[in-house]
Amino acid sequence: MINSSKVKKDKSIVFDKQICILVLGMHRSGTSALTGVLSLLDVYLGSELMKENFANEKGYFENNKLYRINEKLLAECNSSWDDTFYSKEKLNKLSSFDELKEAIKAEFEFSKIFAIKDPRLAFLFPVYEQVLKEMDVDVKVILPYRNPVEVASSLNTRDAMSMEKGMLLWGYHFLQAEKFSRGYERVFLGFDELMNNTAETIKKIDAKLHIDLYEKYEDNKEKIDDFLEPDLKHHNISIDNLSDNVPAIVKKVLTLKDKFDKKVTYKEFDKIYDEFFSYQKLFYNREIISFLEELHKTKETLTQKEQALHVKSEELNKTKETLTQKEQALHVKSEELNKTKETLTQKEQALHVKSEELNKTKETLTQKEQALHVKSEELNKTKETLTQKEQALHVKSEELNKTKETLTQKDKLISKQQKEIEALKDELVLFYEDSTCILAKTIRKVKGILK
């Protein structure tokens, strides 16, 4: 059972809690553009986001894990996002939200501020309200809206949905989201507002939800402007220029657009809400409802199959591209292989030549080794002879030294004897001189006598 009591915001502890921004808006109402901008402002969206496709080239910015759980919850209560007979009482069939709680915890446990966007939230808000309350998460709400004629035209283009049904679904989603989100800090945002006056829109979000995003907007302005390119919004029809073909009850909702966020409009919203859902009971009996519910399920299944087919087609195209790339790479590798084989053949031929040269070199080396062996033996013999010669030389050296010693002794003896001869000569001269003098005197005497 859903606990429908509102979680009153305690402003004294807001910054101590995690903040979850719930984006409540109908398909094709600018919810993807808004959530993409929140992502660029560092609001975390989770780990697995829905991929872009032909219907939304910029991306959906929906968490796939939560999307699958939302689909399962609606299926359990025999409903879907395009259920024109939805009522809150259907949610009473749901018994457990443990899977949802675990998924939110796993995806956002460590994020200070995060956002969840899925058009199904307009129907499932009471479920998320209860789960986030149990998790003590501070809930804030953004309600993007767009001219319902533009929404219906976009759904007609995408899903071939009738314009009437598209506008009625817009009314159901908008009125449910408005009623469920009362009591929370919330802000209503027109798609044109976001596209044409982004800076003021961010300031408006900051002011209404008491979160600081504008500084990050200043830092990321160029990225955001590039993301919000004009082509992002097709089907431009003035919200003040609606024909008589627009359901009167939808027009009544739009008459309140300038005071959507005023509490004084609650009674007017309630009146329109009751009128809207009384029409539902008035015009459809149970048999028709059962038939349409089955039709909704069939359409939903068909849509899922088409989406799955589109995914498979994209995968096939990517596989074909990959295959083509692989074939091209294979062709390149084949050419490289052929060149490598040619090079290998040349290398083998060169190797054969080198092998023959090597064999010849080995033969020459063997001959050289044999010659070297002979030379080594000759060298050894020469070394032996040399050793013998050295030994003989040593003996001769010793003999020579002894001879030198003997010669030195002889030289000394000769020198001594020479000195003795010189002395004898000196003595002989002296003797001769003395003898001559005596003889002269004797002769003189004889001569004197003879005279």
C-alpha positions in Angstrom: 0.0 0.0 0.0 1.1 3.5 -0.7 1.5 5.9 2.2 0.0 9.1 0.7 1.1 11.4 3.5 3.4 14.2 2.4 6.9 14.6 3.6 7.2 18.2 4.9 10.5 19.9 4.2 12.6 20.7 7.3 14.6 23.7 6.2 16.9 23.4 9.2 18.4 20.1 8.0 18.2 20.5 4.3 21.9 20.7 3.8 22.5 17.6 5.9 20.5 15.4 3.6 20.9 14.1 0.2 18.9 16.0 -2.4 16.9 14.2 -5.1 15.4 16.3 -7.9 12.4 14.5 -9.4 11.6 15.7 -12.9 7.9 15.2 -13.4 6.8 15.8 -17.0 5.0 14.2 -19.9 6.9 12.7 -22.8 8.1 15.2 -25.3 7.7 18.1 -22.8 11.4 19.1 -22.6 12.2 16.8 -19.8 15.2 15.4 -21.6 16.5 18.9 -22.4 16.1 20.0 -18.8 17.7 16.9 -17.3 20.6 17.2 -19.8 21.2 20.7 -18.5 21.1 19.4 -14.9 23.7 16.9 -15.9 26.0 19.6 -17.2 25.5 21.4 -13.9 27.0 18.3 -12.1 23.7 16.9 -10.9 24.3 13.1 -11.0 22.0 10.9 -13.1 23.4 7.5 -12.4 25.7 5.0 -14.0 23.6 3.6 -16.9 21.7 6.1 -19.0 19.3 5.4 -21.8 21.0 5.8 -25.2 20.0 8.3 -27.8 18.1 7.2 -30.8 16.2 8.5 -33.9 13.5 10.0 -31.7 15.9 11.8 -29.4 19.3 12.4 -30.9 20.7 14.3 -27.8 19.8 11.5 -25.4 17.0 10.8 -22.9 19.0 11.2 -19.7 16.9 8.5 -18.0 18.4 6.0 -15.7 18.0 2.6 -17.4 18.0 0.6 -14.2 15.1 2.8 -12.8 13.3 2.8 -16.1 13.1 -1.0 -16.1 11.8 -1.1 -12.5 9.3 1.6 -13.3 8.0 -0.4 -16.3 7.7 -3.5 -14.0 5.8 -1.5 -11.3 3.3 -0.2 -13.8 2.9 -3.6 -15.4 2.1 -5.1 -12.0 -0.8 -2.7 -11.6 -2.0 -3.1 -15.1 -1.0 0.3 -16.3 1.6 2.1 -18.5 2.8 5.6 -19.3 0.0 6.1 -21.9 -2.8 4.7 -19.7 -5.7 7.1 -20.2 -7.5 5.3 -17.3 -4.8 5.6 -14.8 -5.8 6.3 -11.2 -3.7 6.4 -8.0 -5.8 3.5 -6.6 -4.0 1.2 -9.1 -0.8 1.6 -7.1 -2.5 -0.3 -4.2 -1.8 -3.5 -6.1 1.9 -3.0 -5.5 3.3 -4.8 -2.4 7.0 -4.2 -2.3 9.4 -1.5 -3.3 12.6 -3.1 -2.1 14.0 -3.5 -5.6 13.5 0.3 -6.2 15.1 1.2 -2.9 18.1 -1.0 -3.5 18.5 0.5 -7.0 18.3 4.1 -5.8 20.8 3.3 -3.0 23.2 1.6 -5.4 23.1 4.3 -8.0 23.1 7.4 -5.7 24.4 6.5 -2.3 27.5 8.6 -2.6 25.9 11.6 -4.5 25.1 14.8 -2.6 22.5 15.9 -5.2 21.0 13.7 -7.9 18.1 13.7 -10.3 15.7 11.1 -11.6 13.8 11.7 -14.8 11.1 9.4 -16.3 7.7 10.4 -17.6 6.3 7.5 -15.6 7.1 9.4 -12.4 3.9 11.4 -12.9 2.1 8.1 -12.2 4.6 6.6 -9.8 5.4 9.6 -7.7 3.7 8.2 -4.5 6.0 5.1 -4.8 9.1 7.3 -5.0 7.8 9.6 -2.3 7.5 6.7 0.1 10.9 5.1 -0.8 12.8 8.4 -0.6 11.1 9.3 2.7 12.3 6.0 4.1 15.8 6.7 2.9 15.7 10.2 4.5 16.3 11.9 1.2 15.2 15.5 0.6 12.9 15.6 -2.4 12.6 18.6 -4.7 10.5 18.7 -7.8 10.7 20.3 -11.3 7.6 20.2 -13.5 8.5 20.9 -17.1 5.6 21.7 -19.3 5.0 22.4 -23.0 2.2 23.4 -25.2 0.1 20.2 -25.3 -0.5 20.6 -29.0 3.3 20.4 -29.5 3.5 17.4 -27.3 0.7 15.7 -29.2 2.3 16.5 -32.5 5.6 15.1 -31.4 3.9 11.9 -30.1 2.0 11.7 -33.4 5.2 11.8 -35.3 7.0 9.4 -33.0 4.3 6.9 -32.1 1.5 7.6 -34.6 -0.6 8.5 -31.6 -3.8 10.5 -32.3 -3.6 14.2 -31.4 -6.6 13.9 -29.1 -5.1 11.1 -27.0 -1.7 13.0 -26.9 -3.4 16.1 -25.4 -5.5 14.1 -22.9 -2.4 12.2 -21.8 -0.6 15.5 -21.3 -3.5 16.6 -19.1 -3.4 13.4 -17.0 0.4 13.6 -16.5 0.4 17.3 -15.7 -2.5 17.2 -13.2 -1.2 14.0 -11.5 2.3 15.5 -11.2 0.9 18.8 -9.8 -1.4 17.1 -7.3 1.3 14.6 -6.1 4.0 17.2 -5.6 2.2 19.6 -3.4 4.0 20.2 -0.2 7.4 20.0 -1.7 9.7 22.7 -3.0 8.9 22.8 -6.7 9.2 24.8 -9.8 7.2 24.9 -13.0 9.3 25.4 -16.2 8.1 26.0 -19.7 10.1 24.4 -22.5 10.3 27.7 -24.3 11.6 29.3 -21.1 14.5 26.9 -20.9 15.4 27.2 -24.6 15.1 31.0 -24.9 16.1 32.3 -21.5 18.3 29.6 -19.9 20.2 31.8 -17.4 17.0 33.1 -15.9 15.6 29.6 -15.8 18.6 28.4 -13.8 18.1 31.3 -11.4 14.5 30.4 -11.0 15.4 26.8 -10.1 17.9 28.1 -7.6 15.4 30.4 -6.0 12.5 28.0 -5.8 14.5 24.9 -4.8 17.1 26.6 -2.7 20.0 24.9 -4.5 23.1 26.6 -5.9 23.4 25.8 -9.6 23.9 29.2 -11.2 27.6 29.4 -10.5 28.1 26.1 -12.3 26.0 27.5 -15.1 28.4 30.4 -15.5 31.3 27.9 -15.7 29.5 25.7 -18.3 27.5 28.2 -20.2 29.0 27.5 -23.6 28.4 23.7 -23.3 24.8 24.3 -22.2 24.2 26.7 -25.0 25.6 24.3 -27.5 23.5 21.5 -26.0 20.3 23.6 -26.2 20.6 24.2 -29.9 17.3 25.4 -31.6 16.9 22.1 -33.5 16.3 20.4 -30.1 12.8 21.7 -30.2 10.6 20.8 -33.1 6.9 21.7 -33.5 6.8 25.4 -32.3 3.2 26.5 -31.6 2.3 29.4 -29.3 0.7 28.2 -26.1 -1.7 31.2 -26.4 -2.8 30.3 -29.9 -5.0 27.2 -29.5 -7.8 26.2 -31.8 -11.2 25.0 -30.9 -10.0 21.5 -31.6 -8.0 21.5 -28.4 -10.1 19.8 -25.6 -11.7 22.4 -23.4 -10.4 20.8 -20.3 -6.8 21.1 -21.5 -7.4 24.8 -22.2 -8.6 25.2 -18.7 -5.3 23.9 -17.4 -3.4 26.3 -19.6 -5.4 29.3 -18.3 -3.6 28.8 -15.0 -0.1 28.8 -16.6 0.9 32.2 -15.2 0.1 31.1 -11.6 1.0 27.4 -11.7 3.3 27.8 -8.7 0.7 29.7 -6.6 -1.0 27.9 -3.7 -4.2 29.8 -4.5 -4.6 27.7 -7.6 -4.9 24.4 -5.7 -8.7 24.6 -5.6 -8.8 25.4 -9.3 -6.5 22.5 -10.1 -8.6 20.2 -7.9 -11.7 21.2 -9.7 -10.1 20.5 -13.1 -8.6 17.3 -11.8 -12.0 16.0 -10.6 -13.6 17.1 -13.9 -10.8 15.3 -15.9 -11.2 12.1 -14.1 -15.0 12.2 -14.0 -14.9 12.3 -17.8 -12.9 9.1 -17.7 -15.7 7.4 -15.7 -18.5 8.9 -17.7 -17.4 7.9 -21.2 -15.8 4.5 -20.7 -17.3 1.3 -19.3 -15.3 -1.6 -17.9 -15.4 -3.6 -21.1 -13.9 -0.7 -23.1 -11.4 -0.1 -20.3 -10.3 -3.7 -20.4 -10.0 -3.6 -24.1 -7.9 -0.4 -24.0 -5.8 -1.7 -21.2 -5.0 -4.7 -23.4 -4.4 -2.4 -26.3 -2.0 -0.3 -24.3 -0.1 -3.4 -23.3 0.1 -4.5 -26.9 1.3 -1.1 -28.0 3.8 -1.0 -25.2 5.1 -4.4 -26.2 5.2 -3.3 -29.8 7.1 -0.2 -28.8 9.6 -2.2 -26.8 10.0 -4.6 -29.7 10.5 -1.7 -32.1 13.1 -0.2 -29.8 14.8 -3.6 -29.4 14.7 -4.0 -33.2 16.2 -0.5 -33.6 18.9 -1.4 -31.1 19.6 -4.6 -33.0 19.7 -2.8 -36.3 22.2 -0.4 -34.9 24.2 -3.3 -33.5 24.0 -5.0 -36.9 25.1 -1.8 -38.7 28.0 -1.5 -36.3 28.8 -5.2 -36.8 28.8 -4.7 -40.5 31.0 -1.7 -40.2 33.3 -3.7 -38.0 33.3 -6.6 -40.4 34.2 -4.2 -43.3 37.0 -2.8 -41.3 38.1 -6.3 -40.4 38.0 -7.3 -44.1 40.0 -4.3 -45.0 42.4 -5.0 -42.2 42.6 -8.6 -43.4 43.3 -7.5 -46.9 46.1 -5.3 -45.7 47.4 -8.2 -43.5 47.3 -10.5 -46.5 49.3 -8.1 -48.6 51.7 -7.8 -45.7 51.9 -11.6 -45.4 52.7 -12.0 -49.1 55.4 -9.4 -48.9 56.6 -11.1 -45.8 56.7 -14.5 -47.6 58.7 -12.9 -50.5 61.1 -11.4 -48.0 61.2 -14.8 -46.2 62.1 -16.5 -49.5 64.8 -14.0 -50.2 66.1 -14.4 -46.6 66.1 -18.2 -47.0 68.1 -17.9 -50.3 70.5 -15.5 -48.6 70.6 -17.9 -45.7 71.5 -20.8 -48.0 74.3 -18.7 -49.5 75.5 -17.9 -46.0 75.3 -21.5 -45.0 77.6 -22.5 -47.9 79.9 -19.7 -47.0 79.8 -20.9 -43.4 80.7 -24.4 -44.4 83.6 -23.2 -46.4 84.6 -21.0 -43.6 84.4 -24.0 -41.2 86.6 -26.1 -43.6 89.1 -23.2 -43.7 88.9 -22.9 -40.0 89.6 -26.6 -39.6 92.7 -26.3 -41.8 93.8 -23.2 -39.9 93.3 -25.1 -36.6 95.4 -28.0 -37.9 98.1 -25.6 -39.1 97.8 -23.8 -35.7 98.3 -27.2 -34.0 101.5 -27.7 -36.0 102.7 -24.2 -35.3 101.8 -24.8 -31.6 104.0 -27.9 -31.5 106.8 -26.0 -33.3 106.3 -23.2 -30.8 106.5 -25.6 -27.9 109.7 -27.0 -29.3 111.1 -23.5 -29.9 110.1 -22.7 -26.3 112.0 -25.7 -25.1 115.1 -24.8 -27.2 114.7 -21.2 -26.0 114.6 -22.5 -22.4 117.8 -24.5 -23.0 119.4 -21.5 -24.7 118.4 -19.3 -21.8 119.9 -21.8 -19.3 123.1 -22.0 -21.4 123.1 -18.2 -21.6 122.7 -18.1 -17.8 125.7 -20.4 -17.4 127.7 -18.2 -19.9 126.6 -15.1 -18.1 128.0 -16.6 -14.8 131.2 -17.5 -16.6 131.4 -14.1 -18.1 130.9 -12.5 -14.7 133.7 -14.6 -13.2 135.9 -13.8 -16.2 135.1 -10.1 -15.7 136.0 -10.4 -12.1 139.3 -12.1 -13.0 140.0 -9.5 -15.6 139.3 -6.8 -13.1 141.8 -8.4 -10.8 144.3 -8.6 -13.6 143.7 -5.0 -14.5 144.3 -4.0 -10.9 147.6 -6.1 -10.9 148.7 -4.6 -14.2 147.9 -1.1 -12.9 150.0 -1.8 -9.8 152.8 -3.2 -11.8 152.6 -0.2 -14.1 152.9 2.1 -11.2 156.0 0.1 -10.0 157.6 0.3 -13.5 157.0 4.1 -13.5 158.6 4.4 -10.2 161.6 2.4 -11.4 161.8 4.6 -14.4 161.9 7.7 -12.3 164.5 6.1 -10.1 166.6 5.2 -13.2 166.3 8.7 -14.6 167.5 10.1 -11.3 170.2 7.5 -11.2 171.2 8.3 -14.8 171.3 12.0 -14.1 173.4 11.5 -11.0 175.8 9.1 -12.8 176.2 11.6 -15.7 177.0 14.4 -13.3 179.6 12.3 -11.5 181.1 11.2 -14.8 181.4 14.8 -16.1 183.1 15.8 -13.0 185.5 12.9 -13.3 186.2 13.7 -17.0 186.8 17.3 -16.1 189.2 16.3 -13.4 191.0 13.9 -15.9 191.2 16.7 -18.4 192.6 18.9 -15.9 195.2 16.4 -14.9 196.1 15.8 -18.5 196.7 19.4 -19.1 
